[in-house]
Each structure stands twice: as C-alpha cells, then as structure tokens.
Amino acid sequence: MHKAGHENTNLPVAKTRVGIIGLGKMGLLHATILNTIPNVETAAICESKALLTHFARKALSNITVVEKVHDLKALGLDAVFVSTPIPSHHNIISALFAIGIKNIFTEKTLASSGEESRRICQLAPKGDGVNMVGYMARFAVTFRKAKELLESGTIGELISFKGYAYSSDFIGIPEKSYLRGGVLRDLGCHIIDLAMWYFGEFSLSDAKIEPREPVNGESSAEFQITGSKGITGHFDISWCREGYRIPDYGIIINGASGVIEVNNDCVKLDIDGKKQAWYRADLNDSVPFLVGAAEYYREDSAFINAVLGNNKASPDFFEAARVDGFIDEVKIKAGSA
C-alpha cells in the first residue's frame, strides 16, 4: 500500500470489459474500434451460429466466445454491444437486463415496433445503467454543424424542411428488400432520428409507402409532418434510387432568413444570396482510429465515456423508442401495417 498523497503510477489500470453480441459486419466494426479506445477491451463475443463461433474461437484466442446471452452473466462485463438483426433486439436486450447487465448499446433500430421498444424502456433500470442506440449520423461533423447553426438562430424562425434518405441497394430486386426489414427501419430511421433531434416532436399528416404489400417490405416511402411550432416537413425515402451506391441522407431547412442544406459530406448556408459551405475536412473530421466512418468511433467513445461517468448517453432507448413509434404511425397511415 502506498502512502497517502503519493500515487503509485505503476499500478495497473482496470480495463472496461465489453461484450459483443453478433459477429457480423457491425459486430466486428465495434469490436475493432473498442480495442483502440484506451483502457477498453473486447472481452467476450456471443454468437449463435456454429460456423462463426468456430471461426471466432480459432482467430480470437484471447476473447471468450459463448453461444447464449445467459453465458455472459459470469464474465464480469461492464457493457454489452448488440449488433444482431433488428427482430432479435427485444429478446436479447430483455435477456441482458434479466442477467443484470445494465449498460447496453444496440444498433438501430431499438426494436421491430413501437410496442417492443416501449417494453424495453419499461425494463430499463431507472437511474442505473447507460443505454444508447447507434444513430451514428448524430456524430457526423456535418450534421452537428447544422444543429449548431439552427440552435444559434442563423436562419431565423423555421418554416419548413425536406428530409431525404436514398440508396441504390434494391434497384431491380425489390422482392429481396424484406430481408432487411423494409426501407423505413433500415435506412429511413436515420433521417427520422435527425429530424427529431433538430426539430423536436412532430405529428404525421399524410403518408405513402410502396409497395403496399407488407410481405415484400417497403422500397420507398413519402410522408408529411407538422411540428409543434408550425414547421412543416416532407420526407422522401427510397433504396431503389439510381446513383446512390453509398447511402446518402440529408435535410434542406428553410427559415425566415435563409436556408441550410446538410448531408453526409457538406453543410451549405444561404442567407440573402450570401453562401457559405463547410465540408468534412473543414470541420475537423478526425478521430484516433478510423474504420468505416469517423462517426462510428465518436459514438462508441461517447457511450464508453457515459458508462465510465455513469452519465446519460444520447440517443438513448427512450429517444430511439420515439423513432420506432413514429415508423409504426407511418405504416398505419399508409395502410401497409
């Protein structure tokens, strides 16, 4: 034991032990990032597919690999990342809470429906534990710059906006889109979350989804909203749009004094014909370790810092549940639920 007032700098620093559920693309991405954050280690992986567990045990000899969520209970984990398909989120998160794991990050969307999300929120320990959902667009420097401009009143009173989310993923093969749960939960949820982050609560006024047959999921959706302060909004979402090999989402915001246009790569400001633009490179879009996109590192780091400080993370389960509930409303309004 060292004397009071003299720190022993040779004492080992306890690492934050994290588990990953789901060894797909996103599971591997999070595991890679977490191992680059100081004093964090990927200590366990949970994967139900035999081929993947066999691969993991061979390739990751220093990580405990288990097949069931319950097997994580005895491993002394500080937090768990859920990176499995959306339909499994409700049962996995419920099982994690049941074994006493309270710090949980899950990929979007929180669940397959508003009702499942509400049940997860009811199970979340009150005032204990940190939870977060992977709406990584909030951590993109461009979308953060646009929020800064909005909050400073740069374009005056807000009048209207258009939010869009496009990709080319299912051009010519719309019948396969159901495998990813439909365009709203897979792609459109990002722009819905951003709009709620920017403008607060809003109500749905009209909606259209194509195709309407739920057996094939949705390929495109359009809907209109009205916000609490009179702002109106139009959403256009499609993953059968030509020219979008990489998914793109953005918002065009009209105010009394000007216009803000923001997407993944750029923020543009137009006030009375005086134009400014900020690209990612202008906004210090750098992180200690880059894989996928810089926003993935930022969101993982934000979650870990919240766990270490026992602080609220954002977007949390309750914010994400509002997105799921709104998607349900769009489906009902469009007659495809």
N, C-alpha and C positions, 0 to 999 in steps of 0.2 A: 504494500500500500504506500503511495507516495504522499509526501507531506502536503498539508493544505497550502494553497497558494502557488504550488509548483506543479504544472501539468506534465505528465509523462507522455511525450509525443510519440513514444514507441508502442503505446497501447494500440492493438488492432481496432479498426473502426468496424462496428457491426454493419453488415450489409442488409439492405432491404431485399427480402426474398419474395420473388414474384413467380406466380404460376401462369401458364398459358393453356387455355382450353381451345383445341382446334389447331391442327398442324397444317393448315392450308396457307395460301399466299399471305393473308393478313397476319396469321399467327407467326409465321416466320419473320415477317417485317417487324412486328412489335418485339419479338424476342431479340432480333438483331439490334434494334435501337436501344432497348432496355440495358443490354450488356455494355453499351457505350456510355451510359449515364453513370457518373461517379457514385460508388458505393451501392450500386443496384446489381442484382444478379438474377438471371432466369434460372430458378432452382427446380422447377417441375413443369412437365408438359402432360396434359391429359388429352388422349386421342383414342377414339373407339375403334377406328379402322385398323385391323390387324397388320396390313402391309405397312402402314405409316408408323405404327408403334414399333414394328421390327426394324424399320429404317432408323427411327429415332434412337433406339437403344444401341444400334451399331455406331451411328455417327455422332451421337451426343452422350458419350460415356459419363460425363461429369454432371448430367442432369437426370433427375428421377423421372421416369416415364410411367404413367399409370393409364388405366383404361376407363375408370369410372370416377365421377366427380367426388364421390364419398371418400375415395382413396387419398384425396388431397388433405383431408382433415388432420392427419397426424404429421404433416410435413413442415409445420411452423411457418406457413406463408403469411406475409404481410399484406399481399394484394393479389388479385387474380384478374387476368385479361380474358374476355370471352370473344373468340373470333370464329365462331361457328355460324352456319346459315341461320337467317332470321327466325324461321319456325322453331328452332331449338332454344332460343334465348329465354323464354319464360320458364321452362322447366329447369334449365341449367342455373339461372340466377336464383330461382327459388331454392334449388338444392344447395347452392353455396351459402345462402342465408341460413339454411337449416343446419349446416355443419359449423356455423359460427364465423364464416368469412364475411367481413363487413365492407372491405374496401374492394370495389368491383368496377372495372372499366369494361364496357361492352361496345363492340362495333354497332353502327347504326343498322337498322332502326332498333329501338329498345325492344320491341316485340312485334308480333304479327298483326296486332289490332290494338285499338284504344283500350278495350276491356282487359287484355292481357297486361298492358302497360300499367293500368290502374292497379291491378292486383300486385304487380311487382312493387309499385310505390307504397302500397299498404304494408308490404312485408319489410321494406327498408327500415333498418333500425333508426328510431327517432333520435337525432342529436348525436349519433355514434356511427362512425364509418363515413367513408368518402365514396361517392359513386359518380360515374361520368359516362357519357355516350360519345362515340367517335364521329362527331360532326366536324371534321377537320377543316372545312372551309373557314370556320371562325378563326383559325390560326394562320390563315394566309395573309401575308402583309398587305395585299391589295384590298381585301375585304375589311381588314382592320383600319386601313387608311380611310376608306369610305365611311365607316362608322364614326371615325374621329371628325370628319368633315360634317356629317349630319349632326352630331352632338354639339358642335360649335356653331350651328345655325348658319353655315356658309351659304346655303341656297334658300334661306328663309323658310316660311311656312310650307310644309309639304303638301302637295296636291295629288299626285298620282305616281304610280310606278309600274314597270313591267319586269317580271322575273322570268327567266328562261333557263332551261336545262336541256342540252342536246347531246346526243351521241349517235354514232352510226352502227352500234353493236348488232342490231337485228334487222338491218336492211335486207330484204329478200327472204328472211327466215323468221317472220313474226310468230309462227307457231311454237318456236322454242323459247319465247320470252317468259313463259310461266315458270321456267326453271329458276329464275332469279326473282320471282315474286311480283313481277309487274313493274312498270316504269316508275310509279309513284314512290314505292318504298325503296327501290334500288337507286334511282337517280334523282327523282323529284324531291325527295325528302331533304336533300341538301339546301335547295333553294327555298323551300318552305321554312326550314330552320333559320336561314339567314334573314328572311323577311320578318319572322317573329322577333329575331334579335334586333333588327333595325327599327321596326315599327310597333312592336308590342302586339297585343291581342287584336284579332280581326274576325269578322263574320263572313261566311260564304254566301254569295248571292246567286251564282249560277255555275254549272259545271258540265263538261262533256268529256267522255272517255271513249277511245277507240282501240281495239274493237270492244263492243259491249259485252260479248260472251265471256264470263269470268273464267271458263275452262282454259282459255289461252292467255290469261292475264291481260295487262294493258300495254299497248305500244305507244300511245300518246294520250295526253290529257290537256285540256284547257279549262281554266276556271277564273272567276272574278271574286274579289273580296271588297269589303268596306271596313276601314279601320275606325277606331274609337274617336279620332279627331277629324273624321270626314275624308281621310285619304282613301282613294280607290286604287285597286291593284288588279293587274291581269297576269296570269301565269300561263306559260306555253312550255310544255314538256314533251320530249319525244326521244326515243332511242332508235328511230328509223329515219334520221335526218342525214342527208348527203353532206359529206365534207367534214365530219366530226369524228375522225378516227380516235382522238383523245376526247373524253367527255369535257364539255365546257358549260359553265353556268355563270350567270351574271344578272345584274339588276340595273335598269335605267330609271332614275329617280328625278321627277320633275318637281321643282319648288317654285315659290313665287319670285325668287331672284335668280334662278339658274337651274342647271341640270348636272347631275352626277351620273356617269356611266362607269360601272365596275365589273370586271370579270376576273378570271384566274390570273391574268397576266398584267393588267393595267387598270389604273383609275384615271378617268378623264373628267375635268371640271370645266363647265362653260358658263360664265357669268357675263351677260350682255355682250356676247361675242368675244370676250377675252378668255382664251383657252389655256388650260394647263394640263399636263399629263404626268403621271408617275408610274413607272414600270417597276417590276420586281427589283431590278438592280438598283433603282433609286431609293428603295425602301429598306435597305439593309437586310435583304432576304438571305441571311447566312445563319447556319446552325453548326454546332460542333461536329455533327456526323450526319451526312446526307445519304438517305436511301429512300427511294420512292419520290418524296417531295418534302421540302423543309417543314411543312405544317405537321407532318406525322411526328417528327422529333419534338416540335413545340407542344403538341397535345399530350404526348407521353410524358414529357418533362413536367408539364403543368399538373398532370394527375399525380405523379410521384411526389412533387412538392406539396400538393394538397394533402396527400397521405402523411408525409413527414410532419407537416404542421397541423394535422387534423383540421384542415380548413375546407370550406365548400369548394368543389370543383364546378366548372361550368363549360358546357351544358351538362346538368345533372339529370338523373332519372325523371324528375318532375317536369323539367323543361322538355325533355325528349318525349314524355308521355303526351304533351300537348300536340306535338307533331303527329304522333300516331292517331290521336283522336281526330285531328283535322283531316287526315287522309281518309279515315272512315267516313267523315261527313262528305267529302268529295265523291267517294264511291257511291254513297247513298243518293246524293243529289243527281249524279249522272245515271243512276239506275243500273249500275253494274255490280252492286254489293250482293 
